Amino acid sequence: MKYLVLIGDGMADHPLEVLGGRTPLEAADAPALDALVARGMVGQYCPIPEGMPPGSDVGNLTLFGYNPRETFTGRAPIEAANQGIQLADDEVAFRCNLVTLTDGRMEDFTSGHISTEEAREIIAALNDTLAREFPVKFNTGVSYRHLAVIRGGDAAGTAGLVDAVCEPPHNITDQEYAPHLPQGGGADLLRTLMDRSREILAAHPVNAARLAGGKRPAVSIWLWGQGKAPVMDPFLEKFNRTGAVVSAVDLVKGIGVCAGLEVLNVPGATGWLDTDYAGKVAAALDALNRCDAAYIHVEAPDETAHQGRVDLKIQAIEDYSRFVVGPCLDYCDTHPDTRVFAAPDHFTLISTKTHAGGPVPFGMCGPGIPRDAATAYTEGTAAASGVHIAEGHRLLRSFLCDEAVVL
């Protein structure tokens, strides 16, 4: 048996007045998603355990079959794992966004989706200045997503950094950012680094060029998502399956690294609408020649929702259906011993431009998967299915079992 897990990040949403009371999933023309359900079943699962933050870190741990209550230590250390960064006992990893701040507001948590090449120059400038004065090292990631590793100095300092209250920048788009600056232990250092970064970036030639080209500049760094290195059982040991991961996002690739999966790098893969869908699918299907399971993660539905762009979120869902789900179902036609699973990792709401908890839809088809009467993949059909998996991390084990799936 072969297994395909297709993650449409942040795909689920609430009904919107602008769509006549429909969700973006309901409004999208997504025949391949509907065909997946028609071949098998639809249901609901809870990717975010009650009381935990509704982020991609927690939700994707669930989709990989890990209990976030046992494995989650923060977003940044998972991303650090993908970059090959081994955290010392006195080090804490922080996610370091390059953001655009305007008139006291968080205008754009992506700095206009700044390119990795431009960001690399900015990160180098931060290391040439701030890393000489403070116990920090900046590490280049992809586009606006980077890492800062800070040394606590002693147990008290490290604990303070871990416990600092840091707001994800995508939660405060178009809001005043000052009330959301770091609070608590270690906050003074974090705020100082963020303030000093603004001085450095104000004079940086990359920003001068971006402004001249009508693009948003990287005004500041924003530190959040901190934690120490996670400990996870190997995927092979946990599920008796080998696997591979395709994503443009360090977080998802980092989960793959921590789980001992093969992480595939597709040069044209981005976290936006311009990602190389065909390249990602081809890499995943090729991996099935040597692995049992392959994950394909698509970030665009989440990114577009964070921008409040219902039109672009619908496009992202339609592209995911057409360019990812469709080719994977075609693969099943010639490789019938294959199961396919499709789901988001959480809600990303157009109305608030941020994440939310609650049960989201999943669909699956293939040998041994029961067929129901549903013919559409939507939040509504999932809610009406009567299938509700409260402990979401248990869903993957059911999908990966050799015998008939029992939910």
Wavefront OBJ file of the C-alpha trace (Angstrom):
o trace
v 0.000 0.000 0.000
v 1.103 3.563 -0.754
v -0.166 6.679 1.024
v -0.507 10.320 -0.083
v -1.234 13.071 2.463
v -2.230 16.379 0.834
v -2.264 19.367 3.193
v -4.104 22.518 2.130
v -2.823 24.818 4.851
v -5.573 26.973 6.383
v -8.116 25.916 3.742
v -11.083 25.754 6.135
v -13.066 28.912 6.880
v -16.366 30.221 8.208
v -19.318 31.318 6.018
v -18.834 34.780 4.541
v -21.499 37.333 3.723
v -19.579 38.399 0.613
v -19.954 34.803 -0.646
v -23.666 34.652 0.110
v -23.150 32.703 3.320
v -20.768 30.193 1.759
v -17.214 29.390 2.773
v -14.321 29.709 0.285
v -14.305 25.898 0.017
v -17.992 25.939 -0.877
v -17.491 28.766 -3.380
v -14.434 27.253 -5.049
v -14.618 25.234 -8.264
v -12.688 22.228 -6.947
v -13.857 19.115 -8.814
v -10.844 17.003 -7.857
v -11.491 17.565 -4.141
v -15.121 16.591 -4.687
v -14.033 13.531 -6.685
v -11.777 12.431 -3.819
v -14.771 12.456 -1.482
v -17.007 10.716 -4.043
v -14.442 7.922 -4.262
v -14.327 7.551 -0.495
v -15.518 9.570 2.471
v -15.548 12.916 4.231
v -15.463 13.687 7.948
v -14.294 16.097 10.631
v -11.222 16.013 12.830
v -9.773 18.375 15.436
v -6.185 19.343 14.540
v -5.797 21.754 17.469
v -6.190 20.228 20.949
v -8.357 22.312 23.256
v -6.382 25.054 24.959
v -3.441 24.951 22.527
v -2.628 27.781 20.069
v -4.284 27.292 16.653
v -1.134 27.424 14.564
v 0.405 25.477 11.714
v 2.976 24.066 14.123
v 0.365 22.350 16.301
v -1.918 21.458 13.379
v 0.805 19.882 11.266
v 2.155 17.840 14.172
v -1.372 16.425 14.382
v -1.404 15.659 10.651
v 1.890 13.806 10.996
v 0.293 11.660 13.692
v 2.022 13.194 16.712
v 0.188 14.354 19.818
v 1.005 18.072 20.121
v 0.524 17.945 23.884
v 3.514 15.608 24.028
v 5.751 16.958 21.242
v 5.135 20.691 20.802
v 7.854 22.957 22.210
v 7.423 25.929 19.866
v 7.459 26.660 16.149
v 10.994 27.981 15.785
v 12.870 24.912 17.084
v 11.062 22.756 14.512
v 12.167 25.130 11.759
v 15.677 25.084 13.216
v 15.757 21.314 12.803
v 15.149 21.717 9.071
v 18.072 24.121 8.835
v 20.343 21.640 10.590
v 20.644 23.875 13.647
v 21.318 21.909 16.825
v 20.241 23.930 19.842
v 22.464 23.869 22.931
v 20.896 23.588 26.361
v 21.173 27.345 26.910
v 19.838 28.312 23.459
v 16.292 29.220 22.471
v 15.183 29.463 18.844
v 12.830 32.254 17.763
v 10.996 32.671 14.489
v 12.264 35.922 12.974
v 9.884 37.480 10.441
v 10.884 40.398 8.273
v 7.850 42.683 8.550
v 6.541 45.984 7.230
v 5.438 48.390 9.980
v 3.644 51.578 8.897
v 2.172 54.340 11.061
v 2.259 52.127 14.147
v 0.508 49.224 12.390
v 1.548 45.760 11.256
v 1.037 46.461 7.568
v 2.503 43.217 6.214
v 3.998 40.265 8.112
v 5.737 39.122 4.880
v 7.386 42.404 3.762
v 5.614 42.017 0.444
v 6.798 38.397 0.175
v 10.380 39.575 0.033
v 12.634 37.249 -1.954
v 15.056 34.907 -0.226
v 17.966 36.545 -2.059
v 17.041 39.981 -0.712
v 16.400 38.591 2.753
v 19.805 36.901 2.810
v 21.499 40.284 2.490
v 19.404 41.698 5.320
v 20.112 38.753 7.624
v 23.836 39.153 6.915
v 23.627 42.805 7.942
v 21.885 41.864 11.184
v 24.625 39.359 11.982
v 27.318 41.952 11.203
v 25.826 44.326 13.776
v 23.454 42.843 16.340
v 25.238 39.505 16.643
v 28.396 41.376 17.661
v 26.619 43.134 20.526
v 24.097 40.583 21.761
v 24.014 36.798 22.379
v 22.143 36.106 19.146
v 22.724 34.584 15.721
v 20.385 35.084 12.770
v 19.842 32.296 10.245
v 18.433 32.803 6.755
v 15.313 30.840 5.915
v 12.933 31.386 2.995
v 11.398 34.710 1.925
v 10.311 36.539 5.091
v 10.684 33.485 7.393
v 13.966 33.340 9.323
v 15.371 32.265 12.677
v 17.147 33.903 15.582
v 18.945 31.694 18.082
v 19.473 33.450 21.422
v 21.675 32.229 24.268
v 20.057 32.544 27.669
v 23.375 32.663 29.520
v 22.098 30.563 32.415
v 19.069 28.503 33.382
v 17.117 31.544 34.544
v 17.828 33.496 31.363
v 16.932 30.574 29.122
v 13.702 29.922 31.035
v 12.776 33.587 30.749
v 13.193 33.532 26.972
v 11.111 30.379 26.635
v 8.324 31.851 28.750
v 8.193 35.243 27.012
v 4.793 36.141 25.574
v 5.305 36.730 21.838
v 2.451 37.362 19.424
v 2.619 35.854 15.918
v 2.719 38.806 13.484
v 0.118 37.252 11.194
v -2.366 37.579 14.063
v -2.180 41.378 14.078
v -2.309 42.390 10.417
v -3.572 45.984 10.094
v -3.552 46.377 13.888
v -1.396 48.561 16.132
v 1.658 46.496 16.917
v 2.836 48.194 20.141
v 0.358 46.355 22.428
v 1.615 43.064 20.982
v 5.347 43.540 21.533
v 7.026 40.807 23.650
v 6.072 40.667 27.310
v 7.398 38.840 30.355
v 10.744 37.117 30.823
v 13.374 38.073 28.278
v 11.118 40.722 26.758
v 13.615 43.551 27.275
v 16.217 41.808 25.126
v 13.680 40.857 22.468
v 12.320 44.394 22.220
v 15.828 45.802 22.050
v 16.738 43.498 19.166
v 13.570 44.456 17.315
v 14.143 48.191 17.899
v 17.774 48.015 16.809
v 16.840 46.075 13.682
v 14.699 49.019 12.552
v 17.739 51.310 12.687
v 19.759 48.885 10.568
v 17.049 48.141 8.025
v 16.125 51.802 7.529
v 19.429 52.392 5.747
v 19.738 49.034 3.992
v 20.145 49.143 0.186
v 17.735 46.224 -0.300
v 14.957 48.349 1.144
v 15.961 51.355 -0.930
v 15.680 49.209 -4.049
v 12.331 47.758 -2.980
v 10.878 51.194 -2.303
v 12.135 52.448 -5.663
v 10.380 49.491 -7.283
v 7.090 50.155 -5.484
v 7.499 47.183 -3.147
v 7.042 47.004 0.603
v 10.284 47.269 2.600
v 11.461 45.041 5.440
v 11.149 47.610 8.223
v 11.845 45.405 11.246
v 12.331 41.896 12.546
v 9.534 40.350 14.616
v 10.464 37.630 17.117
v 7.979 34.912 18.128
v 7.288 31.158 18.204
v 10.187 30.394 20.527
v 11.195 27.106 22.084
v 13.842 24.515 22.751
v 14.581 21.430 20.686
v 11.642 18.969 20.441
v 11.905 15.225 21.007
v 9.854 13.049 18.645
v 9.743 9.302 18.041
v 10.844 8.374 14.512
v 7.948 8.005 12.061
v 9.207 4.553 11.047
v 9.277 3.397 14.648
v 5.874 4.927 15.399
v 3.951 3.753 12.315
v 6.174 1.115 10.681
v 6.153 3.257 7.548
v 8.799 5.185 5.633
v 7.933 8.569 4.208
v 8.886 11.800 2.475
v 7.796 15.443 2.765
v 7.438 18.154 0.098
v 6.872 21.710 1.320
v 8.134 25.243 0.825
v 7.831 25.923 4.551
v 10.655 25.256 7.016
v 8.151 24.360 9.724
v 6.671 21.425 7.815
v 10.044 20.286 6.541
v 11.336 20.566 10.115
v 8.626 18.206 11.357
v 9.803 15.826 8.654
v 13.394 16.110 9.874
v 12.378 15.546 13.499
v 10.305 12.530 12.439
v 13.162 11.038 10.419
v 11.384 11.400 7.073
v 13.044 12.234 3.768
v 12.710 15.963 3.099
v 12.470 16.803 -0.595
v 13.526 20.231 -1.856
v 11.811 21.459 -5.025
v 13.585 24.569 -6.394
v 10.375 26.253 -7.574
v 8.404 25.573 -4.397
v 7.218 28.719 -2.613
v 4.619 29.444 0.030
v 2.535 31.488 -2.381
v 0.301 31.146 -5.443
v 3.327 30.970 -7.725
v 4.603 27.702 -6.256
v 5.695 24.907 -8.602
v 2.761 22.562 -8.068
v 3.861 20.162 -10.785
v 7.366 19.944 -9.367
v 6.064 19.243 -5.870
v 3.692 16.524 -7.056
v 6.353 14.926 -9.260
v 8.822 14.819 -6.357
v 6.249 13.233 -4.036
v 5.114 10.607 -6.537
v 8.714 9.739 -7.330
v 9.341 9.297 -3.596
v 6.635 6.620 -3.500
v 9.002 4.430 -5.545
v 11.173 4.146 -2.425
v 8.856 5.209 0.437
v 5.503 4.112 1.787
v 4.024 7.592 2.283
v 4.481 11.083 0.846
v 3.248 14.425 2.198
v 2.542 17.393 -0.093
v 2.040 20.639 1.813
v 0.533 23.713 0.099
v 0.785 27.008 1.976
v -1.102 29.387 -0.337
v -4.638 29.071 1.151
v -3.265 30.138 4.528
v -1.190 33.032 3.180
v -4.038 34.454 1.128
v -6.448 34.252 4.062
v -3.966 36.112 6.271
v -4.185 38.920 3.723
v -7.972 38.912 3.898
v -8.193 38.192 0.157
v -11.199 35.956 -0.357
v -10.652 35.961 -4.129
v -7.091 34.735 -3.760
v -8.033 32.142 -1.152
v -10.586 30.697 -3.561
v -7.901 30.670 -6.272
v -5.484 28.905 -3.899
v -8.071 26.215 -3.119
v -8.871 25.758 -6.809
v -5.160 25.489 -7.672
v -4.634 22.950 -4.868
v -7.537 20.882 -6.199
v -6.500 21.106 -9.837
v -2.726 20.855 -9.618
v -2.241 18.651 -6.531
v -5.344 16.580 -5.779
v -6.176 15.956 -9.440
v -2.768 14.530 -10.444
v -2.694 12.414 -7.274
v -6.072 10.882 -8.147
v -4.750 10.245 -11.665
v -1.825 8.421 -10.043
v -4.305 6.263 -8.129
v -5.937 5.269 -11.415
v -2.679 3.608 -12.515
v -1.571 2.628 -9.008
v -4.774 1.342 -7.411
v -3.018 0.186 -4.246
v -2.848 3.826 -3.064
v -4.754 5.784 -0.447
v -5.173 9.569 -0.550
v -5.909 11.849 2.389
v -6.643 15.584 2.081
v -7.109 18.082 4.923
v -6.226 21.513 6.275
v -4.233 21.894 9.484
v -6.581 24.525 10.982
v -9.016 27.281 10.066
v -7.545 30.484 8.660
v -10.358 32.998 8.690
v -10.802 35.692 6.077
v -12.879 37.658 8.596
v -10.059 37.962 11.158
v -7.018 37.271 8.940
v -5.784 34.730 11.456
v -6.094 31.131 12.643
v -8.882 29.555 14.657
v -9.475 26.217 16.348
v -12.331 23.812 15.843
v -13.077 20.723 13.736
v -12.098 20.931 10.060
v -12.948 18.658 7.113
v -10.893 15.753 5.867
v -11.421 13.471 2.913
v -9.871 10.108 2.122
v -10.201 7.413 -0.501
v -8.521 4.209 -1.581
v -8.485 0.509 -0.765
v -10.168 -0.341 2.531
v -11.630 3.129 3.058
v -15.418 3.079 3.461
v -17.499 5.019 0.954
v -20.267 7.337 2.048
v -22.911 9.251 0.110
v -21.072 12.601 0.086
v -20.006 14.092 -3.233
v -18.536 17.421 -2.098
v -15.558 18.341 0.057
v -16.762 21.205 2.264
v -17.074 22.132 5.909
v -20.808 21.471 5.671
v -20.596 17.964 4.215
v -17.962 17.086 6.804
v -20.155 18.312 9.653
v -23.113 16.349 8.297
v -21.102 13.136 7.927
v -21.398 12.085 11.543
v -17.648 11.315 11.567
v -15.868 13.401 14.199
v -12.327 12.594 15.366
v -11.801 14.566 18.584
v -8.164 13.516 19.047
v -6.936 14.496 15.616
v -3.503 12.918 15.869
v -5.143 9.479 15.925
v -6.539 9.965 12.413
v -3.266 9.297 10.607
v -2.832 5.895 12.253
v -6.252 4.880 10.913
v -5.279 6.086 7.439
v -1.979 4.186 7.498
v -3.367 0.854 8.705
v -3.291 -2.016 6.182
v -6.759 -3.282 6.888
v -10.091 -1.489 6.483
v -10.195 1.956 8.047
v -12.423 2.154 11.124
v -13.084 5.663 12.443
l 1 2 3 4 5 6 7 8 9 10 11 12 13 14 15 16 17 18 19 20 21 22 23 24 25 26 27 28 29 30 31 32 33 34 35 36 37 38 39 40 41 42 43 44 45 46 47 48 49 50 51 52 53 54 55 56 57 58 59 60 61 62 63 64 65 66 67 68 69 70 71 72 73 74 75 76 77 78 79 80 81 82 83 84 85 86 87 88 89 90 91 92 93 94 95 96 97 98 99 100 101 102 103 104 105 106 107 108 109 110 111 112 113 114 115 116 117 118 119 120 121 122 123 124 125 126 127 128 129 130 131 132 133 134 135 136 137 138 139 140 141 142 143 144 145 146 147 148 149 150 151 152 153 154 155 156 157 158 159 160 161 162 163 164 165 166 167 168 169 170 171 172 173 174 175 176 177 178 179 180 181 182 183 184 185 186 187 188 189 190 191 192 193 194 195 196 197 198 199 200 201 202 203 204 205 206 207 208 209 210 211 212 213 214 215 216 217 218 219 220 221 222 223 224 225 226 227 228 229 230 231 232 233 234 235 236 237 238 239 240 241 242 243 244 245 246 247 248 249 250 251 252 253 254 255 256 257 258 259 260 261 262 263 264 265 266 267 268 269 270 271 272 273 274 275 276 277 278 279 280 281 282 283 284 285 286 287 288 289 290 291 292 293 294 295 296 297 298 299 300 301 302 303 304 305 306 307 308 309 310 311 312 313 314 315 316 317 318 319 320 321 322 323 324 325 326 327 328 329 330 331 332 333 334 335 336 337 338 339 340 341 342 343 344 345 346 347 348 349 350 351 352 353 354 355 356 357 358 359 360 361 362 363 364 365 366 367 368 369 370 371 372 373 374 375 376 377 378 379 380 381 382 383 384 385 386 387 388 389 390 391 392 393 394 395 396 397 398 399 400 401 402 403 404 405 406 407
